Each structure stands twice: as C-alpha cells, then as structure tokens.
C-alpha cells in the first residue's frame, strides 16, 4: 500500500514538472524576438540636433510643427525613426526631417 502511494506522489510530481516545463517553454515562445531594426545604427548626434531645432520652434503656432506641440511633434518623429527596419530607411527618414 505504501508503494502505491509513493507511485501516486511520484506521478503527481512528474505531472507537475511537465506542466512547469510546458509553462516555461510557452513563456520562452512568448518572449519578443529581436526586431529587424536591431541592425539600424541610430545617429544620436543628428537626432539631438533635430530635437533642439524642434524645441526652438516652441509650442507656438509654427507651421513647421503641423499644429502640434514641440513635444508631440518630436515624439512622432522618434516613433517614425524607431520603426525603420533598415539603415537606408532610417537615413531616409532622418534626411526627410531636414537634417543632413
């Protein structure tokens, strides 16, 4: 009788370990994979220069900010630059913003 109880406990422990392993495997599969833009080398100097230019316009009625505050406009630019999937696209977007 004691042997049967030990087997039951062993089986339960084995099932728990299998469930735990499946849970860990599932968590690994759900982890984000590196995005393609991990190969994009950001040009912090040009981005900083752009930020300073944008904030120079201030929160006034500047047509260059397209009706947005300087903060909102620059956040949109940062988001656009961050979504570039290749170095060429990143450079094109940065050049489009008027930095050369």
C-alpha positions in Angstrom: 0.0 0.0 0.0 2.8 2.4 0.8 4.4 1.7 -2.6 1.2 2.6 -4.4 1.0 5.9 -2.5 4.7 6.7 -3.4 4.0 6.0 -7.0 1.0 8.3 -6.9 3.1 11.0 -5.4 5.9 10.4 -8.0 3.3 10.5 -10.8 1.9 13.8 -9.4 5.3 15.3 -9.1 6.2 14.2 -12.6 3.0 15.8 -14.0 3.7 19.0 -12.1 7.2 19.1 -13.5 5.9 18.5 -17.0 3.3 21.3 -16.6 6.0 23.6 -15.3 8.3 22.8 -18.2 5.5 23.4 -20.7 4.8 26.7 -18.9 8.4 27.7 -19.2 8.5 26.7 -22.9 5.4 28.7 -23.5 6.9 31.7 -21.8 10.0 31.4 -23.9 7.9 31.3 -27.1 6.0 34.4 -26.0 9.2 36.4 -25.4 9.7 39.1 -28.0 12.2 38.2 -30.7 14.7 40.8 -31.8 13.2 43.1 -34.4 14.8 43.7 -37.8 15.7 47.2 -36.8 18.3 45.9 -34.4 20.8 46.4 -37.2 20.0 50.1 -37.5 22.7 52.3 -36.1 21.0 55.4 -34.7 22.7 58.7 -35.2 22.2 60.3 -31.8 24.0 63.4 -32.7 21.6 64.2 -35.6 18.6 63.2 -33.5 19.7 65.5 -30.7 20.2 68.3 -33.2 16.8 67.7 -34.7 15.2 67.8 -31.2 16.9 71.1 -30.4 15.6 72.5 -33.7 12.1 71.3 -33.0 12.1 72.8 -29.5 13.4 76.0 -30.8 10.1 76.5 -32.6 8.4 76.1 -29.2 4.8 75.5 -28.6 3.7 78.4 -30.7 1.8 78.5 -33.9 4.7 77.4 -36.0 3.6 75.9 -39.4 6.7 73.6 -39.2 5.2 71.7 -36.3 1.9 71.0 -38.2 -0.3 72.2 -35.4 1.3 70.1 -32.7 3.3 71.0 -29.6 7.1 70.6 -30.0 7.0 67.6 -27.6 4.2 65.8 -29.6 5.9 66.5 -32.9 9.3 65.2 -31.8 7.7 62.1 -30.3 6.1 61.4 -33.6 9.5 61.8 -35.3 11.1 59.5 -32.8 8.4 56.9 -33.3 8.9 57.1 -37.0 12.7 56.7 -36.7 12.3 53.8 -34.3 10.1 51.9 -36.7 12.7 52.0 -39.5 13.5 48.4 -40.5 16.7 49.1 -42.4 19.6 51.6 -42.1 18.6 53.0 -45.5 15.1 53.7 -44.4 16.3 55.3 -41.1 18.7 57.5 -43.0 16.0 58.5 -45.5 13.6 59.4 -42.6 16.3 61.4 -40.8 17.1 63.2 -44.0 13.4 63.9 -44.7 13.3 65.7 -41.4 15.8 68.2 -42.8 19.0 67.0 -41.2 22.0 66.4 -43.4 
